[in-house]
Amino acid sequence: HVQWLTNIKQQTLIFQQSLLILINDLEFATAILVVAATCQAWELDSKQTRRLQPKISHLIDNTAGQAWITKPCTTSQQAKRLTSILCSILLSHPSITIEPTYINNKDNTLADDISRLNKPPHNLTFSVLIQKHSQISSYCRFHPSQELLSDIFCALLTPQQLAITRQRPLGRFDPGNDTGLSSENATN
């Protein structure tokens, strides 16, 4: 679970066209994190069991975010900058393909619950989330690298195009059945 910076949260709530960050931009940024996690998992997989042509079948309930995964956005400046991050990841993993699939937002309860962690009035904790969605207790948890998060946050907040010229560390995993929580108040 990645917390958006306060500046990003504020810029999704204001209505000044030049400063506004759209929910579509945040959905696209989240999709990029899914791609990064998948690429990292593929790298960690042993060469004997690794698929030669892995395909990311990404479920997403945002049609713009779904479209931007496979073709560049032409309207959102933030999405244009985020596309350079996605391209950098995919150029470093040329055998991986992405197939975004639309999922009805009523069926996307896990993603909705994750987005409500530790937020009023829901105040879901990670422990409650695991109880509600028991299948995730076996999932490995991806922790994006600070470099990747910094690139994504800059793409959302800065008007300049990013110069992504080298592969950055994507992140790390905690094993399944390890919540990584030392207390009920942990947010990641």
C-alpha positions in Angstrom: 0.0 0.0 0.0 1.6 3.3 -1.2 0.4 6.5 0.4 0.1 9.4 -2.0 2.0 12.5 -1.0 0.0 15.3 0.6 0.7 17.5 -2.5 -0.7 14.9 -4.8 -3.8 14.5 -2.6 -4.4 18.2 -2.6 -4.0 18.6 -6.3 -6.7 15.9 -6.9 -9.1 18.1 -4.9 -8.5 21.5 -6.5 -10.1 22.6 -9.7 -7.5 24.7 -11.4 -6.9 23.0 -14.8 -3.2 23.6 -14.8 -2.7 22.0 -11.4 -5.3 19.3 -11.3 -4.2 15.7 -11.0 -7.0 13.5 -12.3 -8.1 10.2 -10.8 -7.2 8.7 -14.2 -3.6 9.8 -13.6 -3.5 8.1 -10.2 -5.1 4.9 -11.6 -2.4 4.9 -14.4 0.4 5.4 -11.8 -1.0 2.5 -9.8 -1.1 0.3 -13.0 2.6 1.2 -13.5 3.4 -0.1 -10.0 1.6 -3.4 -10.9 3.8 -3.6 -14.1 6.9 -2.9 -12.0 5.9 -5.6 -9.5 5.3 -8.1 -12.2 8.6 -7.3 -13.9 10.5 -7.6 -10.5 8.8 -11.0 -9.8 9.8 -12.2 -13.3 13.4 -11.2 -12.7 13.4 -13.1 -9.3 11.9 -16.2 -10.9 14.4 -19.0 -11.6 15.4 -19.3 -15.2 14.1 -22.9 -15.2 10.5 -22.0 -14.3 10.4 -18.5 -15.9 7.9 -18.1 -18.7 9.6 -17.0 -21.9 6.7 -14.6 -22.9 5.0 -13.6 -19.7 1.8 -11.6 -20.1 0.4 -9.2 -17.4 -3.3 -9.6 -17.3 -4.1 -6.4 -15.4 -7.6 -5.9 -14.1 -8.5 -2.2 -13.9 -11.8 -0.4 -13.3 -10.8 2.8 -14.9 -11.1 3.0 -18.7 -8.6 5.8 -19.2 -6.0 4.0 -17.1 -6.8 0.8 -19.0 -6.3 2.5 -22.4 -3.1 4.3 -21.3 -1.4 1.0 -20.5 -1.4 0.1 -24.2 -1.4 3.5 -26.0 0.0 6.9 -24.9 -2.3 9.5 -23.5 -2.6 12.7 -25.5 -4.6 14.9 -23.1 -3.1 14.6 -19.6 0.4 16.0 -19.1 0.9 13.8 -16.0 -0.1 10.7 -17.9 2.4 11.7 -20.7 5.2 11.9 -18.1 4.1 8.6 -16.5 4.2 7.0 -19.9 8.0 7.6 -20.0 8.3 5.6 -16.8 6.2 2.8 -18.1 8.3 2.7 -21.3 11.5 2.6 -19.3 10.3 -0.4 -17.3 9.0 -2.2 -20.4 12.2 -1.5 -22.5 14.2 -3.2 -19.7 11.8 -6.2 -19.9 11.1 -6.6 -23.6 9.6 -10.1 -23.4 6.8 -9.0 -21.0 3.5 -7.9 -22.5 0.5 -6.3 -20.9 -3.2 -7.0 -21.5 -5.3 -4.7 -19.4 -8.8 -5.9 -18.8 -11.7 -3.8 -17.6 -13.4 -4.9 -14.4 -16.6 -3.4 -13.2 -16.0 -1.2 -10.2 -18.7 -3.1 -8.2 -16.6 -6.2 -8.6 -13.4 -4.5 -7.7 -13.9 -4.6 -4.0 -10.3 -5.5 -3.0 -8.9 -2.5 -4.8 -11.5 -0.3 -3.2 -10.8 -1.6 0.2 -7.0 -1.1 -0.2 -7.7 2.5 -1.2 -9.6 3.0 2.0 -6.9 1.7 4.4 -6.7 3.9 7.5 -9.0 6.5 6.0 -12.2 7.8 7.8 -15.0 6.8 7.8 -13.8 3.2 6.9 -10.6 3.1 8.9 -9.8 -0.3 7.6 -6.5 -1.7 8.9 -4.3 -4.2 7.0 -5.3 -7.0 9.5 -9.0 -6.3 8.8 -8.3 -6.3 5.0 -6.6 -9.7 5.3 -9.6 -11.1 7.2 -12.1 -9.6 4.7 -10.0 -10.9 1.6 -8.4 -14.0 2.9 -6.8 -14.8 -0.5 -4.3 -12.0 -0.1 -2.7 -13.5 3.0 -0.6 -15.7 0.7 0.3 -12.9 -1.7 3.8 -11.5 -1.7 3.8 -7.8 -1.0 5.7 -5.5 -3.4 7.4 -2.5 -2.0 8.3 -0.1 -4.8 11.8 1.4 -4.6 12.2 5.0 -3.5 13.6 5.8 -7.0 10.5 4.4 -8.7 8.2 6.2 -6.3 10.2 9.4 -6.7 9.9 9.2 -10.5 6.1 8.6 -10.3 5.6 11.4 -7.8 7.7 13.8 -9.9 5.7 12.8 -13.0 2.5 13.7 -11.2 3.7 17.0 -9.6 6.3 18.6 -11.9 5.5 20.2 -15.3 8.8 19.2 -16.9 9.2 16.0 -18.9 11.3 13.4 -16.9 14.6 12.2 -18.3 14.3 8.5 -17.6 17.5 7.2 -19.2 18.5 4.2 -17.1 16.8 1.3 -15.4 16.1 2.0 -11.8 15.6 -0.5 -9.0 11.9 -1.5 -9.1 11.4 -2.6 -5.6 11.4 -5.7 -3.3 9.0 -8.3 -2.0 7.9 -9.5 1.4 6.9 -13.2 1.3 3.3 -14.3 1.4 1.8 -14.9 4.9 4.1 -12.1 6.2 2.1 -8.9 6.6 5.2 -7.0 7.5 3.2 -5.3 10.3 4.6 -4.9 13.7 1.4 -3.2 15.0 -2.1 -2.5 14.0 -1.2 1.1 13.2 1.3 0.3 10.3 0.2 1.7 7.0 2.4 -0.1 4.5 
